[in-house]
């Protein structure tokens, strides 16, 4: 197989939400699978936003210069009514999150209708709309216009929406990333596995390579 470069994964969870691993453990597991840069993006809502993000920030302060790969603090704003999403994205950013994800309307979870639409309007605030398997053409157009990445997911269940997302993203010029949404080490993938998942979503080899290798670098330039 051609050289696919290092792995980038901007969506994973630790014990500070519903993940099973400590931050140091998931960093190590990602390193083993060839990751160069990851983001720790625990689920946040009003109950834990003041706990999860500061905890990850403290981990990164304590481990500065001691980690084998580049690790970013992020947050996944989850299960809020659409009218409150912007407020908590702003709060997450103020607390130190470098990557802001909104938990999209997936094919397997019951977040509020209108979540995708609310998220793709937040240009300059939301970076990634996660696993938005029920996304409409209108919202894909907005994501493209507002430079919000749409996620293809390596996670079981969420990945059932990948083909729909990829088809519309290609049609309207929205940019995609392929993340794992990892909750355990078993959810993480290598770059080779990520490439195969992108191909399975219906992308050409060229487009799949863009999703897993080039688009991550574009996101990093924003930070």
C-alpha positions in Angstrom: 0.0 0.0 0.0 1.2 3.5 -0.7 2.6 5.7 2.1 -0.4 7.2 3.7 1.5 9.3 6.2 0.9 9.6 10.0 -2.5 9.3 11.6 -4.5 12.3 12.9 -7.6 11.8 15.1 -9.5 14.7 16.5 -12.3 12.8 18.3 -11.8 10.6 21.3 -13.0 10.2 24.9 -11.4 9.6 28.3 -12.6 8.8 31.8 -13.7 12.4 32.1 -16.8 11.6 30.1 -17.8 8.1 28.9 -14.4 6.8 27.8 -12.7 3.8 29.5 -9.1 5.1 29.5 -7.0 7.7 31.3 -5.6 10.4 29.0 -2.1 8.9 29.2 -3.4 5.5 28.3 -5.3 6.6 25.2 -2.3 8.7 24.1 -0.1 5.6 24.3 -2.7 3.5 22.4 -2.9 6.1 19.7 0.9 6.3 19.4 1.1 2.6 18.9 -1.3 2.9 15.9 0.8 5.6 14.3 -0.8 8.8 15.4 1.0 12.0 15.2 -1.7 14.3 16.6 -4.8 13.6 18.5 -7.5 15.6 20.3 -9.0 14.5 23.6 -12.6 15.6 23.1 -14.8 14.4 26.0 -18.5 14.9 25.9 -19.5 18.1 27.7 -22.8 19.6 28.9 -23.6 21.9 31.8 -23.0 19.1 34.3 -19.3 18.5 33.5 -17.9 21.2 31.3 -16.1 22.8 34.2 -14.6 19.5 35.1 -13.7 17.7 31.9 -11.9 20.5 30.0 -9.9 21.7 33.0 -8.9 18.1 33.8 -7.5 17.6 30.3 -5.8 21.0 30.4 -4.2 20.1 33.6 -3.0 16.8 32.1 -1.4 18.7 29.2 0.2 21.2 31.5 1.7 18.5 33.7 2.8 16.4 30.7 4.3 19.3 28.6 7.4 18.0 26.8 6.7 14.5 28.1 4.3 13.1 25.6 5.4 11.1 22.5 2.8 12.7 20.2 1.0 16.0 19.8 -2.1 16.1 22.0 -4.8 18.8 22.0 -7.5 19.6 24.4 -11.0 19.6 22.8 -14.6 19.1 23.7 -17.7 17.5 22.2 -20.7 19.6 23.0 -23.4 16.9 23.4 -27.2 16.5 23.6 -28.1 20.1 24.1 -31.2 21.8 22.7 -30.1 23.5 19.5 -30.6 27.0 20.9 -28.0 26.3 23.6 -25.3 24.8 21.5 -23.5 28.1 20.7 -23.4 29.1 24.4 -21.6 26.0 25.5 -19.3 25.9 22.5 -18.2 29.4 23.5 -17.7 28.3 27.1 -15.7 25.3 26.0 -13.4 27.6 24.0 -13.0 29.9 26.9 -12.0 27.0 29.2 -9.2 26.1 26.8 -10.6 23.7 24.2 -8.7 24.0 20.9 -11.0 21.7 19.0 -14.8 22.2 19.3 -17.0 19.3 18.1 -20.7 19.2 18.2 -22.4 15.8 18.6 -24.3 15.5 15.4 -27.5 13.8 14.5 -26.2 10.3 13.9 -28.2 7.3 12.6 -27.9 5.6 16.0 -28.4 8.3 18.7 -31.3 10.6 19.5 -29.8 14.0 19.8 -32.3 16.9 19.3 -33.6 17.5 15.7 -32.0 20.7 14.5 -28.6 20.0 16.1 -26.9 19.6 12.8 -28.4 22.9 11.5 -27.4 24.8 14.7 -23.8 23.6 14.5 -23.1 24.3 10.9 -24.1 27.9 11.3 -21.3 28.5 13.9 -18.5 29.6 11.6 -15.3 30.2 13.5 -16.6 28.5 16.6 -17.4 24.9 15.7 -14.6 23.0 14.0 -16.2 19.5 13.4 -19.8 18.2 13.2 -19.4 14.7 14.5 -21.0 11.7 12.7 -23.9 13.7 11.2 -25.5 10.8 9.5 -28.9 12.4 9.1 -27.5 15.6 7.6 -29.5 17.4 4.9 -28.3 18.9 1.7 -29.0 22.4 3.1 -26.8 21.8 6.1 -24.0 20.3 4.0 -24.0 23.5 1.9 -23.8 25.5 5.2 -21.0 23.4 6.4 -19.1 24.1 3.2 -19.8 27.8 3.4 -18.8 28.1 7.0 -15.7 25.9 6.8 -16.9 23.3 9.3 -15.6 19.8 8.8 -18.0 16.9 8.5 -16.9 13.7 10.2 -16.7 10.3 8.7 -16.6 7.9 11.6 -14.7 4.7 12.3 -17.0 3.9 15.2 -19.5 1.0 14.8 -23.0 2.3 14.3 -22.0 5.9 13.4 -20.2 4.6 10.4 -23.5 3.6 8.9 -24.0 7.2 7.9 -20.6 7.6 6.3 -21.8 7.0 2.7 -24.5 9.6 3.0 -22.2 12.2 4.5 -19.5 11.5 1.9 -21.8 11.7 -1.1 -23.3 15.1 -0.1 -19.9 16.5 1.1 -18.4 15.7 -2.3 -21.4 17.2 -4.1 -21.3 20.5 -2.3 -17.7 20.9 -1.5 -17.8 20.3 2.3 -14.5 19.1 3.7 -14.4 15.9 5.7 -12.2 14.3 8.4 -12.1 10.7 9.5 -12.1 10.3 13.3 -12.6 7.3 15.5 -14.8 8.7 18.3 -12.8 6.2 20.4 -14.0 5.2 23.9 -11.5 2.4 24.3 -8.3 1.3 22.7 -10.2 -1.1 20.5 -11.9 1.8 18.8 -8.7 3.3 17.5 -7.5 2.6 14.0 -4.3 2.8 12.0 -3.9 5.1 9.0 -4.3 2.1 6.7 -7.6 1.2 8.4 -8.8 4.8 8.2 -8.0 4.8 4.4 -10.1 1.6 4.0 -13.0 3.2 5.9 -12.9 6.3 3.7 -12.9 4.1 0.6 -15.9 2.1 1.9 -17.8 5.4 2.2 -17.6 5.7 -1.5 -14.6 8.0 -1.9 -12.0 7.6 -4.6 -8.4 6.9 -3.5 -7.5 10.5 -4.1 -10.4 11.8 -2.1 -9.8 9.3 0.7 -6.2 10.4 1.0 -7.3 14.0 1.2 -9.7 13.2 4.0 -7.1 11.3 6.2 -3.9 13.2 5.3 -4.5 16.7 3.9 -7.6 18.0 5.7 -6.2 17.3 9.2 -3.4 19.7 8.4 -5.8 22.3 7.3 -7.6 22.0 10.6 -4.3 22.3 12.5 -3.5 25.5 10.8 -6.5 27.1 12.5 -5.1 26.4 15.9 
